[in-house]
Amino acid sequence: AKKFMDFQEIFFPYNVDFRGRAYPVPPHLSIVGSDLCRALLMFAHPKPLGPNGLYWLKVHLANLAGADKMSFDGRANFADENMKSIRAAVDDPFGEDRWWMNLDDPFQGLATCHEIVNAIDSGDPESYMCSLPVHMDGSCNGLQHYAALGRDKVGGKAVNLCIADKPQDVYIGVMHEVIRRVALDAEEMLDFDENKIDLTKQEKEQLKRVKSARLVNGLIDRGVVKRTVMTSVYGVTYIGARNQIKEKIEEKLEEKGNDIDEMEAEINLACGYLAALTMEVMGQLFIGARQTMNWLTECARLISALGQPVAFISPIGVPVVQPYRQKRPFTVVTLLQNIVLTNDSDTLPLHRSRQVSAFPPNYVHSLDSSHMLLTAVEMKKRGLYFSAVHDSYWTHPCDIEEMNVILRECFIDLYNIPLLEDLKKMWELRYPSITFPEVPARGDLDLNDVRSAPYFFQ
């Protein structure tokens, strides 16, 4: 950052990965970097805040503080209520009031505090020239894409594709259902002696379930289920989900004074139970997403069974070929050391299981990259500044409302294309020997609702 600070503007070269996702090339200072990296980067050309820019700066600060479960007006009020601490952060960041240090993203929060205070103290906030990007983030974006693909109204409502007075929190919905089911299991009375030697298989399973439920009952909150819900659409495995949940449960047990090393076996069992339960709830809440995921998985299985990598053309014309093959390491022996090298040539045999399991998340990633790039192109046409980290879209505070319109129109245009039907036709031409399953039936979600859904991106 010190090397570049005297330049009037700097540019970031980008790479596009095999799915079409765009990443800045520089490994250290970039918008995909840490909270500190993001806080240091501003748009090169400032723009006046205009009538609503200060409002969106306040909303942005609330988002960075983690106060993003309320309405936009509620978030702006959150900033107003904490104005004393905001000013303290600017005047004396290491003084007595270190409120900003407890934000989810403290350095970006501090940068936003400076802009808010400077705008207010200018005496004319509407004319204040601001370079700070304000972010609008997708709400569990992978599920948003699945809901739009399958026109899943229930799923779409849970991830803010529909009109609502306040943002829906999909993690809270899953959490409440998991808590309810765990409480029922924990209260279940065993009608046999759990210490007897000759337990039947059914009794053993029941005993494991009840003991696991009793261990985690009262420990489940939004954080416990969040990562599993977030990664469920990206193909998280049972083992992956169990490890995600285990991390959080161990923290909570330690806080209660338990020795987690002594309880290792019980914790593993309980977290496995909780992972399975969370994934079951997800499958039942998002039936449309599960049907689409299963269809994509089955198609990938049929293609990889032919010995072919799964390939398709993304909606914006990027040719995607999954690169997963059985890499073969070999050792080069020298006088000083042995060096293990890996051959990853395209002539190696396919890694069939990876070709299958990775396809649904890769396909969704190609869709989110298509949406982002379509939005970027339209922003450029309108002369607006834009940057993005996957499903987090950035622009000047004064242009947030116009960007919100653009990203919604681009999303609707993208999903008005019969994407799964086109995918099936493409594969039928390429692999005539395969009989692909029918595309899952669509639900009754009206995509036009996205135009008026205030918390689609927030």
N, C-alpha and C positions, 0 to 999 in steps of 0.2 A: 504494500500500500504506500509506503514512503517513497518508493521509486517512481510511482505513477502520480503522486499527489499534485505535482506541478503541471501536469498535462491538462489542457482544456477539456479534452475528451479522450477516452480510451475505448477500444473495441475488443470484444471477445470472440475468437473463432469458435465455431461449434462443430462437433461431430454428430452424426446420426447413427444410432446403433442398428442392428439388423431388423428391429421391429419398427423403426422410424422415430424412436424417441431421441430428442435433441439434448445434448450435454455440452457445456462449455469445455474447451480443451484444457485451459490452465488448471493445474491440480490444487493450487493453494487459494488464491484470491479469486472468487467467482460467486455468482448468486446461488450456486448449489452448495456453497461452503457452510461454515459454522455461523452461529448467530452473530459473532463478531464480524465475520466477512460481510455478511449481508448488511449490517449496520453501517459499514464504512462506504458502501456503494450507493451513489445517488445518480439520478439522471443528469446528463451533461447540460441539458437545456432546461432551466426552470420555467415554470408557468404560473400565472397568478391563480390563487386558490379559487376565485370566483365565489358565487353565492353558497355553494355546498361543500367546498373543499375542506374547510375547518371541521365540519361535521364528520366527514369521512376520515380525517386524521384522528379524531376522537374514537371513532368506531375501530380504526386500525389499532390504536393503543389498547383498547379493551380486548381485542383479539389476541394481541401479544401478551396480555396479562392472564389469558385463559378465561376471561369473562365473556365467552362467546356462545353461551347457551340461552341468551336473552335476545329480545328484539333489537334491531339496529338503534332505535331510540333509547332503549335501555342501556345499550353500550355507550352511546354518546353521554347519557346521564352519568354512567359509571366514571367517565373521565372528568366530568364537571364536579362530581362528588369528591374526587381525589385531586382536585386542582392544587390544593396546598402542597401535597406530596410531589406533584408534577413540577411545581416551581422549585421545591427543595432539591429535586434531582438535577435541575438545571443550575441553580445557584451554588449548591454545595453537595455534589454527588456522594462524597465520603463523609458527610456530616451525620447528625443524629438520625435524621429521617432517611433511611435507606430503602424506602418502599420499592424503588425501581429494581433493586437487586433481587427481589422475590418474584418478579414477573417470570412467565414461562420463557420469554426471550428477552433477557434484561438489556442487552446492548441495543437491539432494535428498538426496544421500548424507550431507552434513554434518548436515542436519536429522534424518536417521535415526540418525546417531551420537549426537546429543544425547538422543534418546528411549531408545536402548539403554542408554546410560550412566546416565541418570536412573532408568530402571526398575531396573537392577541395584543402584544405590547407594541406592535407596529401602529396601532390605532386604526388601521384599515385592513382587517384580515382578508377581505375579498381581493385586494390588490397585492397582497404579500406574495412574493415570488418564491415558489417552493419546488425543490428538486427531489423530495423524498418519495420513493414509490410506495403506493398503498396496495395491499394484496387482497384479492378475492379468491378464496379457496373452495374447491369442490367439497361436497358433503359425502364422505365415504365414496369417493369417485368411482371406484371399481363397481360397486353395487349400483351406482347411477347408470353406468353403461349397460350393465346386465338388465336392469329394469326397463331401460329404453329399448333394448334389443327385443325383449319379450313382451313389451307393452304391459308389464306387471304393475297393476295399480296399487296393490298392497305394498309391494316392495318400493315402488316409486314414491308413495306417500311417506314411507319411513326414511327415505333419503332426500327429501325436499324437492322432488320433481313436481309436486302439486302445491296449490295455493294454500297458505297457512298463515295464521296470525303470529306464530312464533316458530323458531327453528325446531325441527324434529331431531331428536338425538337417538340414532339407531342403536348406539351402544347401551343407552339407558333402557330401551325397550327389551333388548336381549338380556340385560342384567336382571331386570325385574322377573322375567320368565324363568331364568336359571335359578334365581333366589327362591322363587315359589316351589320349583321342583325339588331343589335341594332340601328345603324345609320339610316337604312331605316325606322324602326318603329318610331324613334324620329322625322324624317322629314315628316312623314305622316300628311297630313292636315285633320282635322275633318270637315265633311260636315254637322255638326249639332251643335246646341248650347249646350255646355257641362254643362251649368247652368240650363237647363230646368228640370222641376220636373219629367216629364213622359218619361224618357229615356227607350228605349227598352233594352232587355237583350243583344242583339248584340251590341248596342251602348255603354252600360256599359262596356262590355268586351273590346271593342276597346279603350274606354277612359282610362281604367286601363292600357292597354298595352302601349299606347302612352305616358301616364304620367310616367310610370315606365321607359320606354326607355329614356325619356328626363332627368330623374333624374340620371341614371347611365351612360349616354352617355358621353364619355371622361374620365371615371373613370376606365375603364377595362384594366387591364394589365395581364401579365403572372401569377402573384401571385393570382389574383382574381379567375382564372379558374383552377389553378394547382391542388388543393386538390380534387376538384370535379372530374376532369379527372382521377387523380390517384386512387380515391376510387370507381370510377364508375364500375370497373371490380370486385370490392369486395362487390357489392350489396348496395352501398350507396342509401338511400331513398331520396325522394324529400325534406323531412324536414331536413335531414342531410346535403344535398347539399345546401339548402337555408341558413342554419346556418353557414356553411363554408364560403359562399360568403358574408354573412352579416357582418361577422367579418372584412373582408378586406374593404368592401364598407364603413362601419362606420369609419374606420381609415382614409380613404381618404376624407370623408365628414367633419370629425373633422379638418383635416389639412386645409381645405378650410374655416374654421371658422363657420361651421353650428352647430346648436344645435341639436344633434341627438336624445335627449329625446323628443323634440317637434315634431320631424319628424318620430317617431317610426313607426306609421301606414304606412306612405309612404315608409319607408325603407323596412319594412317587405314585402310589396306588390312588390316593385321593385326587391328585392332579390329573391323572389319567381319566378318572371318573368324570371330573369337571370338564376336561377337554372334550370328551365324547358327548357330554350333555350339552355343552355350548354349541358344538357343531350340529347336533341334532336339532336344537332350537333354531339355529340359523337356517337349516334345510327346510324347516316347517314354516318359518316366517317369510322366507324368500323362495317360494316354490318355483316361480318363474326363472329366477337366476339358477337354481339347481337344475331345472330341466334343460336350460340352454347350455350350462356347463357340461352336463352329461352328454348332450348331443355333440358338442365340440370334442369331448374326450373320445367318444365312440368313433367319430369320423377320423380322428388322429390315429386311433388304434388300427383301423382298416388300412389307412395309407402306409403306416410304418410296417404293417405285416407284409406288405409287398416289397419291403426293403428300400422304400423311398422316404426321404426326409419330408416332413410336412411343410408345404410351401403355399403361398397365396399372395395376392396383390392387395395391399391396404387400400382403404377408400380414397386416399390421395395419390395412389399410383406407385407406392413404394413396394418393390418386389421383396417379399419376406421369405427366407429359407432358414428353417431352424438348423443351427450348426451342431447339434449334439451327436457326437460319435464316440466310439470306444477308444479313448486316448490310450496310447501304448507307451509307457515310460521305458527308457533304456538307460543303462549306466555306462558312462565313459570313465575308464580307469586311467588316472595319471599317476606320476611319481608322488605328487603331493596330496592328492585327494581323489575321491570318487564323486563324479558329478552326474546327477540324474536329470536327463532331458526327456521331454514329452513330445511325441509326434502327434500333431493334431490335423493331419492331412484330410482332405475331403474324400480320399480313397479308402479311408478306414471304415469298418462296418458301423452301421447305425447303432446308437444307444437307444434301443426301442422304447424302453420304459420312460426315459427322459423326453423323447419325442412326444410321447402321449401325455405325460403328466404336466409338461411345461406348455403345451399348446393353449389351453384356455386362458391362463394369465398372459401369455404372449399376445394372443389375439386381442384381449382387452387393452393391453398396453399399446397396440397398434391403433386402436380406436381412440384412446385418450391423446395419443400424439397427433392423430389426424385432427381432432377437435382443436387442440392447441394451435397447430400450424394454420388451420383454416381461420381461426380467430386472429392470428398474427398477420396474415395476409390482408384481412379486412381492416384491421387497425392501421396497417401501412397505407392502404388505399385512402383512408380518411385523414391521413397526416397525423395520427396519434402515436405517442411513444408507448412501447409495449415490451415487456420481458416476462418470462414465465419459468417456473420450475414444475414441469409436468402438469399437475392440476391446480397450481397456484399461479394466478395471473396478476401481473403487476402493471400499473400505469400511474400517471399523475393523479393527485387527489381530485382535481377539477374534472377529470375525464372518467371517473369511476362509473358514473351513471350511463355514459355512452358505451363504455366497455361492457357493462352488464347487459345492455341490449344486444350488442354484437355477439357476445359469447353464447347467449341464448338462441339467437337466430341461427348461428353456425351449428349448434347442437341439434336443433330441430331439422335443419337442412340435411345434416349427416344421417339422422335416423329416419328421415323420410325415404331414404334409399333402402330397398329390401336387401339388407346386407347379408343375412344368412342365406336367403334364396340365391343371391348372386354367388356367394361362396360355394354353395352346393353345385350350381351350374358349372362353375369354373373347374371344380374337381371332377365332375362327371365327364367333362371334355378331356381332362388330362388323364384320368384313370377310368377308362370305359369298362374295365373288367370288374370294378367295384360297384356294388349296389348300396348306395348310401341311405341311411334312415331318413325319414321325412323330418323336415324342420318342425320344431315344437310349435303348437298352436299359440297364437298371440293372445294376450289379455286385452282388457278394455281401457288401458291408460291412454288418455288424450295428450299427445305430445304438445299440443298448443298450450296446455296448462303451464308448461315450462316458462312461457313468456311472462306470465304473471306470478310465478313462484319466487317470492322475494329472497328465499334462503337457498336457492339452487346452488349458487356460489355465494359465500359470505365471509 
